[in-house]
Amino acid sequence: MNRKYELLLLINPNMGDAEKAKLIETVESNITGNIVKKEDWGVKEFAYTIKKSNTGHYVLYYVETPTADILKIKELVAVEADVFRTMILKHEKDFPFNLKTSKDLVFPERKPRTKRPVRRS
């Protein structure tokens, strides 16, 4: 069963273009599902230093793929020294770019807010 995931890779900007393309191609080849959207954000500055670098190359994927593929990608980038950070989000309903309002977003780890009784002294 294919699930919807958002995959953000933070790559070393000092890599050569050929090495960067090879890394991205390796990640994409391990996704057997559908890559719905790919955004190359380019090089951006960090708020703090990561692995002695102040900048990083961001690549964002929206994919529909089995969970096994995501686990493979996690293992693949965990040993890669030129991948600074990885963020993987699972979307329950639809991808954020398809939703019309922020009320449609669902965060399963958050509990719904309850009204607290007002204390009167």
LOKOLGU-806737 format. One record per atom (N, C-alpha, C, CB): residue in one letter; atom name; x negated, y, z. Coordinates in steps of 0.2 Angstrom, whole numbers, always signed. Glycine has a CB too. Example, Ala and Ser with C-alpha at 12.3 -4.5 7.8 and 13.67 -1.06 7.14 Angstrom:
NODE residuo atomo    xx    yy    zz
NODE       A     N   -66   -28   +39
NODE       A    CA   -62   -22   +39
NODE       A     C   -66   -16   +39
NODE       A    CB   -57   -22   +45
NODE       S     N   -64   -11   +35
NODE       S    CA   -68    -5   +36
NODE       S     C   -64    +0   +39
NODE       S    CB   -70    -3   +29
! end
This chain:
NODE residuo atomo    xx    yy    zz
NODE       M     N    -4    -6    +0
NODE       M    CA    +0    +0    +0
NODE       M     C    -4    +6    +0
NODE       M    CB    +5    +0    +6
NODE       N     N    -3   +11    -5
NODE       N    CA    -7   +17    -5
NODE       N     C    -4   +22    +0
NODE       N    CB    -7   +20   -12
NODE       R     N    -9   +25    +3
NODE       R    CA    -7   +31    +8
NODE       R     C   -10   +37    +5
NODE       R    CB   -10   +29   +15
NODE       K     N    -8   +43    +8
NODE       K    CA   -10   +49    +5
NODE       K     C   -16   +52   +10
NODE       K    CB    -5   +54    +5
NODE       Y     N   -22   +53    +8
NODE       Y    CA   -27   +56   +12
NODE       Y     C   -30   +62    +9
NODE       Y    CB   -33   +50   +12
NODE       E     N   -33   +66   +13
NODE       E    CA   -37   +72   +11
NODE       E     C   -44   +71   +14
NODE       E    CB   -34   +79   +15
NODE       L     N   -49   +71    +9
NODE       L    CA   -56   +69   +11
NODE       L     C   -60   +75    +9
NODE       L    CB   -58   +63    +7
NODE       L     N   -63   +78   +14
NODE       L    CA   -68   +84   +13
NODE       L     C   -75   +82   +15
NODE       L    CB   -66   +90   +18
NODE       L     N   -79   +83   +10
NODE       L    CA   -86   +81   +11
NODE       L     C   -90   +88   +11
NODE       L    CB   -89   +77    +5
NODE       L     N   -95   +88   +16
NODE       L    CA   -99   +94   +17
NODE       L     C  -106   +91   +15
NODE       L    CB   -99   +96   +24
NODE       I     N  -109   +93    +9
NODE       I    CA  -115   +90    +6
NODE       I     C  -121   +95    +7
NODE       I    CB  -114   +88    -1
NODE       N     N  -127   +93    +7
NODE       N    CA  -133   +97    +7
NODE       N     C  -133  +101    +1
NODE       N    CB  -139   +93    +8
NODE       P     N  -134  +108    +1
NODE       P    CA  -134  +112    -5
NODE       P     C  -141  +112    -8
NODE       P    CB  -132  +119    -3
NODE       N     N  -146  +109    -4
NODE       N    CA  -153  +109    -7
NODE       N     C  -154  +103   -11
NODE       N    CB  -158  +110    -2
NODE       M     N  -149   +99   -12
NODE       M    CA  -150   +93   -17
NODE       M     C  -150   +96   -24
NODE       M    CB  -144   +88   -16
NODE       G     N  -154   +91   -28
NODE       G    CA  -154   +93   -35
NODE       G     C  -147   +92   -38
NODE       G    CB  -159   +89   -39
NODE       D     N  -145   +95   -44
NODE       D    CA  -139   +94   -47
NODE       D     C  -137   +87   -49
NODE       D    CB  -138   +98   -53
NODE       A     N  -143   +83   -51
NODE       A    CA  -142   +76   -53
NODE       A     C  -140   +72   -47
NODE       A    CB  -148   +73   -57
NODE       E     N  -144   +73   -41
NODE       E    CA  -143   +69   -35
NODE       E     C  -136   +70   -33
NODE       E    CB  -148   +71   -30
NODE       K     N  -133   +77   -33
NODE       K    CA  -127   +79   -30
NODE       K     C  -121   +75   -35
NODE       K    CB  -126   +86   -30
NODE       A     N  -122   +75   -41
NODE       A    CA  -118   +72   -46
NODE       A     C  -117   +65   -45
NODE       A    CB  -119   +74   -53
NODE       K     N  -123   +62   -43
NODE       K    CA  -123   +54   -42
NODE       K     C  -120   +53   -36
NODE       K    CB  -130   +52   -42
NODE       L     N  -120   +57   -30
NODE       L    CA  -117   +56   -24
NODE       L     C  -109   +56   -25
NODE       L    CB  -119   +61   -19
NODE       I     N  -107   +62   -28
NODE       I    CA  -100   +63   -29
NODE       I     C   -97   +57   -34
NODE       I    CB   -99   +69   -33
NODE       E     N  -101   +55   -39
NODE       E    CA   -99   +49   -43
NODE       E     C   -98   +43   -39
NODE       E    CB  -103   +48   -49
NODE       T     N  -103   +42   -34
NODE       T    CA  -102   +36   -30
NODE       T     C   -96   +36   -26
NODE       T    CB  -109   +35   -26
NODE       V     N   -95   +42   -23
NODE       V    CA   -89   +42   -19
NODE       V     C   -82   +41   -23
NODE       V    CB   -88   +49   -15
NODE       E     N   -82   +44   -29
NODE       E    CA   -76   +43   -33
NODE       E     C   -75   +36   -35
NODE       E    CB   -77   +48   -39
NODE       S     N   -81   +33   -37
NODE       S    CA   -80   +26   -39
NODE       S     C   -78   +21   -34
NODE       S    CB   -87   +23   -42
NODE       N     N   -79   +23   -27
NODE       N    CA   -76   +19   -22
NODE       N     C   -69   +20   -20
NODE       N    CB   -80   +20   -16
NODE       I     N   -66   +24   -24
NODE       I    CA   -59   +26   -23
NODE       I     C   -55   +22   -29
NODE       I    CB   -57   +33   -23
NODE       T     N   -52   +16   -27
NODE       T    CA   -48   +12   -32
NODE       T     C   -41   +15   -33
NODE       T    CB   -48    +5   -30
NODE       G     N   -39   +19   -29
NODE       G    CA   -32   +22   -30
NODE       G     C   -33   +28   -35
NODE       G    CB   -29   +25   -23
NODE       N     N   -28   +33   -33
NODE       N    CA   -27   +39   -38
NODE       N     C   -30   +45   -34
NODE       N    CB   -20   +40   -39
NODE       I     N   -35   +48   -38
NODE       I    CA   -37   +55   -36
NODE       I     C   -32   +60   -38
NODE       I    CB   -44   +57   -38
NODE       V     N   -28   +63   -34
NODE       V    CA   -22   +67   -36
NODE       V     C   -25   +74   -38
NODE       V    CB   -17   +68   -30
NODE       K     N   -30   +76   -34
NODE       K    CA   -33   +83   -35
NODE       K     C   -40   +83   -32
NODE       K    CB   -28   +89   -32
NODE       K     N   -44   +87   -35
NODE       K    CA   -51   +87   -33
NODE       K     C   -53   +95   -34
NODE       K    CB   -56   +83   -37
NODE       E     N   -55   +98   -28
NODE       E    CA   -57  +105   -28
NODE       E     C   -65  +105   -26
NODE       E    CB   -53  +109   -23
NODE       D     N   -68  +108   -30
NODE       D    CA   -76  +110   -28
NODE       D     C   -76  +117   -26
NODE       D    CB   -80  +108   -35
NODE       W     N   -77  +118   -19
NODE       W    CA   -77  +124   -16
NODE       W     C   -84  +128   -17
NODE       W    CB   -75  +124    -9
NODE       G     N   -89  +124   -19
NODE       G    CA   -95  +127   -20
NODE       G     C   -99  +128   -13
NODE       G    CB   -95  +134   -23
NODE       V     N  -104  +132   -13
NODE       V    CA  -108  +133    -7
NODE       V     C  -105  +138    -3
NODE       V    CB  -116  +135    -9
NODE       K     N  -104  +137    +4
NODE       K    CA  -102  +142    +8
NODE       K     C  -106  +142   +15
NODE       K    CB   -94  +140   +10
NODE       E     N  -106  +147   +18
NODE       E    CA  -110  +148   +24
NODE       E     C  -107  +145   +30
NODE       E    CB  -112  +156   +25
NODE       F     N  -111  +142   +35
NODE       F    CA  -108  +139   +41
NODE       F     C  -107  +145   +46
NODE       F    CB  -112  +134   +43
NODE       A     N  -103  +143   +51
NODE       A    CA  -103  +147   +57
NODE       A     C  -109  +146   +62
NODE       A    CB   -96  +146   +61
NODE       Y     N  -111  +140   +61
NODE       Y    CA  -117  +138   +65
NODE       Y     C  -121  +133   +61
NODE       Y    CB  -115  +135   +72
NODE       T     N  -128  +132   +63
NODE       T    CA  -132  +128   +60
NODE       T     C  -130  +121   +60
NODE       T    CB  -139  +129   +62
NODE       I     N  -131  +117   +55
NODE       I    CA  -129  +110   +55
NODE       I     C  -135  +107   +51
NODE       I    CB  -123  +108   +51
NODE       K     N  -139  +102   +55
NODE       K    CA  -145   +99   +52
NODE       K     C  -150  +104   +49
NODE       K    CB  -143   +94   +47
NODE       K     N  -151  +109   +53
NODE       K    CA  -156  +114   +51
NODE       K     C  -154  +118   +44
NODE       K    CB  -163  +111   +50
NODE       S     N  -148  +118   +43
NODE       S    CA  -145  +122   +37
NODE       S     C  -140  +127   +39
NODE       S    CB  -143  +117   +31
NODE       N     N  -140  +132   +36
NODE       N    CA  -134  +137   +37
NODE       N     C  -129  +137   +31
NODE       N    CB  -137  +144   +37
NODE       T     N  -130  +133   +26
NODE       T    CA  -125  +133   +21
NODE       T     C  -124  +126   +19
NODE       T    CB  -127  +137   +15
NODE       G     N  -118  +125   +16
NODE       G    CA  -116  +118   +13
NODE       G     C  -112  +118    +7
NODE       G    CB  -113  +114   +19
NODE       H     N  -112  +113    +3
NODE       H    CA  -108  +112    -3
NODE       H     C  -101  +108    -1
NODE       H    CB  -112  +109    -9
NODE       Y     N   -96  +111    -2
NODE       Y    CA   -89  +108    +0
NODE       Y     C   -86  +105    -6
NODE       Y    CB   -84  +113    +3
NODE       V     N   -84   +99    -5
NODE       V    CA   -80   +95   -10
NODE       V     C   -74   +92    -7
NODE       V    CB   -84   +90   -14
NODE       L     N   -68   +94    -9
NODE       L    CA   -61   +92    -6
NODE       L     C   -58   +87   -11
NODE       L    CB   -57   +98    -4
NODE       Y     N   -55   +82    -9
NODE       Y    CA   -51   +77   -13
NODE       Y     C   -44   +76   -10
NODE       Y    CB   -55   +70   -14
NODE       Y     N   -39   +75   -14
NODE       Y    CA   -33   +73   -11
NODE       Y     C   -32   +66   -15
NODE       Y    CB   -27   +78   -13
NODE       V     N   -31   +61   -11
NODE       V    CA   -31   +54   -14
NODE       V     C   -25   +50   -12
NODE       V    CB   -38   +50   -13
NODE       E     N   -23   +46   -16
NODE       E    CA   -18   +41   -14
NODE       E     C   -22   +34   -15
NODE       E    CB   -11   +41   -18
NODE       T     N   -23   +31    -9
NODE       T    CA   -27   +25   -10
NODE       T     C   -26   +20    -4
NODE       T    CB   -35   +27   -10
NODE       P     N   -28   +14    -4
NODE       P    CA   -27   +10    +2
NODE       P     C   -32   +12    +7
NODE       P    CB   -28    +2    +0
NODE       T     N   -30   +10   +13
NODE       T    CA   -34   +11   +19
NODE       T     C   -41    +8   +19
NODE       T    CB   -31    +9   +25
NODE       A     N   -42    +3   +15
NODE       A    CA   -48    -1   +15
NODE       A     C   -53    +4   +11
NODE       A    CB   -48    -8   +11
NODE       D     N   -51    +7    +6
NODE       D    CA   -55   +12    +2
NODE       D     C   -58   +17    +7
NODE       D    CB   -52   +15    -4
NODE       I     N   -54   +20   +11
NODE       I    CA   -56   +26   +15
NODE       I     C   -61   +23   +20
NODE       I    CB   -50   +29   +19
NODE       L     N   -60   +17   +23
NODE       L    CA   -65   +14   +27
NODE       L     C   -72   +13   +24
NODE       L    CB   -63    +7   +30
NODE       K     N   -72   +11   +17
NODE       K    CA   -78   +10   +13
NODE       K     C   -81   +17   +12
NODE       K    CB   -76    +7    +6
NODE       I     N   -78   +22   +11
NODE       I    CA   -81   +28   +10
NODE       I     C   -84   +31   +16
NODE       I    CB   -75   +33    +7
NODE       K     N   -80   +30   +22
NODE       K    CA   -83   +32   +28
NODE       K     C   -90   +29   +30
NODE       K    CB   -78   +30   +34
NODE       E     N   -90   +22   +28
NODE       E    CA   -96   +19   +29
NODE       E     C  -102   +21   +24
NODE       E    CB   -95   +11   +28
NODE       L     N  -100   +22   +18
NODE       L    CA  -104   +25   +13
NODE       L     C  -108   +31   +15
NODE       L    CB  -101   +25    +6
NODE       V     N  -104   +36   +17
NODE       V    CA  -106   +43   +19
NODE       V     C  -109   +43   +26
NODE       V    CB  -101   +48   +18
NODE       A     N  -108   +38   +30
NODE       A    CA  -111   +38   +37
NODE       A     C  -119   +37   +36
NODE       A    CB  -108   +33   +41
NODE       V     N  -121   +33   +31
NODE       V    CA  -128   +32   +31
NODE       V     C  -131   +37   +26
NODE       V    CB  -129   +25   +28
NODE       E     N  -128   +41   +22
NODE       E    CA  -130   +46   +18
NODE       E     C  -133   +52   +21
NODE       E    CB  -125   +48   +12
NODE       A     N  -139   +53   +21
NODE       A    CA  -142   +59   +25
NODE       A     C  -140   +66   +22
NODE       A    CB  -150   +58   +24
NODE       D     N  -139   +66   +15
NODE       D    CA  -137   +72   +12
NODE       D     C  -129   +74   +13
NODE       D    CB  -138   +72    +5
NODE       V     N  -126   +70   +17
NODE       V    CA  -119   +72   +18
NODE       V     C  -119   +74   +26
NODE       V    CB  -114   +66   +17
NODE       F     N  -118   +81   +27
NODE       F    CA  -118   +84   +33
NODE       F     C  -112   +82   +38
NODE       F    CB  -118   +91   +33
NODE       R     N  -106   +83   +35
NODE       R    CA  -100   +81   +39
NODE       R     C   -95   +78   +34
NODE       R    CB   -97   +87   +42
NODE       T     N   -90   +74   +37
NODE       T    CA   -84   +72   +33
NODE       T     C   -78   +73   +37
NODE       T    CB   -85   +64   +31
NODE       M     N   -73   +75   +34
NODE       M    CA   -66   +75   +37
NODE       M     C   -61   +71   +33
NODE       M    CB   -64   +83   +38
NODE       I     N   -58   +67   +36
NODE       I    CA   -52   +63   +33
NODE       I     C   -46   +64   +37
NODE       I    CB   -54   +55   +32
NODE       L     N   -41   +66   +33
NODE       L    CA   -34   +67   +36
NODE       L     C   -29   +63   +32
NODE       L    CB   -32   +75   +35
NODE       K     N   -25   +60   +36
NODE       K    CA   -19   +56   +33
NODE       K     C   -13   +60   +33
NODE       K    CB   -18   +49   +37
NODE       H     N   -10   +60   +27
NODE       H    CA    -4   +64   +27
NODE       H     C    +2   +60   +27
NODE       H    CB    -4   +69   +20
NODE       E     N    +7   +61   +31
NODE       E    CA   +13   +57   +32
NODE       E     C   +18   +58   +26
NODE       E    CB   +16   +58   +38
NODE       K     N   +20   +64   +25
NODE       K    CA   +25   +66   +20
NODE       K     C   +22   +67   +13
NODE       K    CB   +29   +72   +22
NODE       D     N   +19   +72   +12
NODE       D    CA   +16   +74    +5
NODE       D     C   +10   +78    +6
NODE       D    CB   +21   +78    +1
NODE       F     N    +6   +80    +1
NODE       F    CA    +0   +84    +1
NODE       F     C    +2   +91    +3
NODE       F    CB    -4   +83    -5
NODE       P     N    -2   +95    +6
NODE       P    CA    +0  +102    +8
NODE       P     C    +1  +106    +2
NODE       P    CB    -6  +105   +12
NODE       F     N    -2  +105    -3
NODE       F    CA    -1  +110    -9
NODE       F     C    +6  +108   -12
NODE       F    CB    -6  +109   -14
NODE       N     N    +9  +103   -11
NODE       N    CA   +16  +101   -13
NODE       N     C   +22  +104    -8
NODE       N    CB   +17   +94   -14
NODE       L     N   +20  +105    -2
NODE       L    CA   +25  +107    +3
NODE       L     C   +27  +115    +2
NODE       L    CB   +23  +106   +10
NODE       K     N   +33  +116    +3
NODE       K    CA   +35  +123    +2
NODE       K     C   +34  +127    +8
NODE       K    CB   +43  +123    +0
NODE       T     N   +35  +125   +14
NODE       T    CA   +34  +129   +20
NODE       T     C   +30  +125   +25
NODE       T    CB   +41  +131   +23
NODE       S     N   +27  +129   +29
NODE       S    CA   +23  +126   +35
NODE       S     C   +27  +122   +39
NODE       S    CB   +19  +131   +38
NODE       K     N   +34  +123   +39
NODE       K    CA   +38  +119   +44
NODE       K     C   +39  +111   +41
NODE       K    CB   +45  +122   +44
NODE       D     N   +37  +110   +35
NODE       D    CA   +37  +103   +32
NODE       D     C   +31   +99   +34
NODE       D    CB   +37  +104   +25
NODE       L     N   +26  +103   +37
NODE       L    CA   +20   +99   +39
NODE       L     C   +21   +95   +45
NODE       L    CB   +14  +104   +40
NODE       V     N   +19   +89   +46
NODE       V    CA   +20   +85   +51
NODE       V     C   +13   +83   +54
NODE       V    CB   +24   +78   +49
NODE       F     N   +12   +84   +61
NODE       F    CA    +6   +82   +64
NODE       F     C    +8   +77   +69
NODE       F    CB    +3   +88   +68
NODE       P     N    +7   +70   +68
NODE       P    CA   +10   +65   +72
NODE       P     C    +6   +65   +79
NODE       P    CB    +8   +58   +69
NODE       E     N    +0   +68   +80
NODE       E    CA    -3   +67   +86
NODE       E     C    +0   +73   +91
NODE       E    CB   -10   +68   +85
NODE       R     N    +3   +77   +88
NODE       R    CA    +6   +83   +93
NODE       R     C   +13   +81   +95
NODE       R    CB    +6   +89   +89
NODE       K     N   +14   +82  +101
NODE       K    CA   +21   +81  +104
NODE       K     C   +25   +87  +103
NODE       K    CB   +21   +79  +112
NODE       P     N   +32   +86  +102
NODE       P    CA   +36   +92  +101
NODE       P     C   +36   +96  +107
NODE       P    CB   +43   +90   +99
NODE       R     N   +37  +103  +106
NODE       R    CA   +37  +107  +112
NODE       R     C   +44  +107  +115
NODE       R    CB   +36  +115  +109
NODE       T     N   +44  +107  +122
NODE       T    CA   +50  +107  +126
NODE       T     C   +50  +113  +129
NODE       T    CB   +50  +101  +131
NODE       K     N   +56  +115  +130
NODE       K    CA   +57  +122  +134
NODE       K     C   +57  +120  +141
NODE       K    CB   +64  +125  +133
NODE       R     N   +53  +124  +144
NODE       R    CA   +52  +124  +152
NODE       R     C   +57  +128  +155
NODE       R    CB   +44  +126  +154
NODE       P     N   +59  +125  +161
NODE       P    CA   +64  +129  +165
NODE       P     C   +61  +136  +168
NODE       P    CB   +67  +125  +171
NODE       V     N   +64  +141  +168
NODE       V    CA   +62  +147  +170
NODE       V     C   +62  +147  +178
NODE       V    CB   +66  +153  +167
NODE       R     N   +57  +149  +181
NODE       R    CA   +57  +149  +188
NODE       R     C   +59  +156  +190
NODE       R    CB   +50  +148  +191
NODE       R     N   +63  +156  +195
NODE       R    CA   +66  +163  +197
NODE       R     C   +64  +163  +205
NODE       R    CB   +73  +164  +196
NODE       S     N   +61  +168  +207
NODE       S    CA   +59  +169  +214
NODE       S     C   +64  +173  +218
NODE       S    CB   +52  +171  +215
! end
